[in-house]
Amino acid sequence: MIGRDEPDLVLFQQELVSALSSTDSPDKIVQTLESNPKLNSFRSYISTFDVDMVQVANELVHKWGSRH
C-alpha cells in the first residue's frame, strides 16, 4: 500500500497536486517543485518535466481534479 511503504512518494504526489492546482505558469510550477526542499530526492526526476506536459497536467487538474 502506498503511504506506509512509500512516504516520500506520497509527499511528492501531494506537492505535485498542490503545484498543479495553482494558477502559476507551467514554468513557475516546475520552478516551485525544483526548489521545494521537501522534494530533494525527486529533483532529478522533476528536471525531466516538459513544460508542455506540465501545462496539460495543470489544465486537467483544474478541469477534473478535486481534493478531498
C-alpha positions as a printed NumPy array, in Angstrom:
array([[  0.   ,   0.   ,   0.   ],
       [  1.386,   3.378,  -0.959],
       [  1.716,   5.546,   2.091],
       [  3.136,   3.198,   4.656],
       [  5.941,   1.904,   2.48 ],
       [  6.462,   4.98 ,   0.297],
       [  6.114,   8.139,   2.421],
       [  8.395,  10.117,   0.086],
       [  6.218,   9.23 ,  -2.898],
       [  3.077,  10.287,  -1.039],
       [  4.696,  13.608,  -0.17 ],
       [  5.804,  14.087,  -3.779],
       [  2.303,  13.396,  -5.074],
       [  0.774,  15.814,  -2.572],
       [  3.215,  18.567,  -3.513],
       [  2.731,  17.877,  -7.229],
       [ -1.068,  18.107,  -6.991],
       [ -0.757,  21.276,  -4.952],
       [  1.537,  22.853,  -7.53 ],
       [ -0.633,  21.742, -10.452],
       [ -3.69 ,  23.175,  -8.684],
       [ -2.151,  26.627,  -8.636],
       [ -2.723,  29.354, -11.182],
       [  1.025,  29.644, -11.774],
       [  2.535,  29.297, -15.239],
       [  3.94 ,  25.876, -16.164],
       [  7.483,  27.275, -15.873],
       [  6.73 ,  28.556, -12.381],
       [  5.187,  25.214, -11.372],
       [  8.369,  23.369, -12.368],
       [ 10.477,  26.003, -10.628],
       [  8.391,  25.657,  -7.462],
       [  8.763,  21.879,  -7.443],
       [ 12.511,  22.029,  -8.162],
       [ 13.1  ,  24.495,  -5.346],
       [ 10.988,  22.655,  -2.766],
       [ 13.443,  21.298,  -0.169],
       [ 10.994,  18.517,   0.75 ],
       [ 11.406,  17.112,  -2.762],
       [ 15.211,  16.93 ,  -2.911],
       [ 15.135,  13.202,  -3.647],
       [ 12.906,  13.872,  -6.684],
       [ 14.837,  16.833,  -8.08 ],
       [ 16.455,  14.89 , -10.944],
       [ 13.049,  13.468, -11.922],
       [ 11.395,  16.892, -11.776],
       [ 14.124,  18.307, -14.011],
       [ 12.89 ,  15.984, -16.784],
       [  9.417,  17.546, -16.793],
       [  8.434,  19.029, -20.137],
       [  6.751,  22.424, -19.728],
       [  4.075,  21.492, -22.272],
       [  3.287,  18.343, -20.266],
       [  3.018,  20.436, -17.098],
       [  0.611,  22.791, -18.848],
       [ -1.633,  19.892, -19.902],
       [ -1.486,  18.371, -16.406],
       [ -2.35 ,  21.776, -14.915],
       [ -5.36 ,  22.099, -17.219],
       [ -6.534,  18.567, -16.384],
       [ -6.234,  19.154, -12.637],
       [ -8.282,  22.332, -12.96 ],
       [-10.897,  20.624, -15.123],
       [-11.201,  17.222, -13.454],
       [ -9.364,  17.37 , -10.143],
       [-10.84 ,  17.628,  -6.709],
       [ -9.006,  17.499,  -3.438],
       [-10.523,  15.625,  -0.518]])
